[in-house]
Amino acid sequence: MLTSVDTDLIRVLADPLRLRIVTLLAQETLCTTHLVEETGARQTNLSNHMKVLREAGVVETEPCGRYTYYRLKPEVLASLAGQFAELAESARAAAQNKRACP
């Protein structure tokens, strides 16, 4: 039985810019320059968000000359989706359970 959902990961993904970055990286591997162009974020702001995503294990890096490419780690998102699927299944199974009021 599921006891919790990864709230730290949810907080990481709840930021609109980070969610936009994850959405972009779900489509292709991109370098910092591409991400700045696509999001309109400043380089320093984007770098801070990428650090958070790296530390949370959501993305991995690939150095390529003077550029750094970022790749989404789909297993991390799949794990979170699985946690929500388990929660939904638990809710379905418990739909008829009702605790009596004292």
HUBELLIN-V388855 format. One record per helix or strand of 2 or more residues. SS is the DSSP state (@ for helix, = for strand). FROM is the first residue (numbers start at 1). LEN is the number of residues. If there is no record, write none. Layout:
BEGIN
SS&FROM&LEN, SS&FROM&LEN
END
This chain:
BEGIN
@&7&8, @&16&10, =&30&2, @&32&8, @&43&13, =&59&6, =&67&6, @&74&20
END
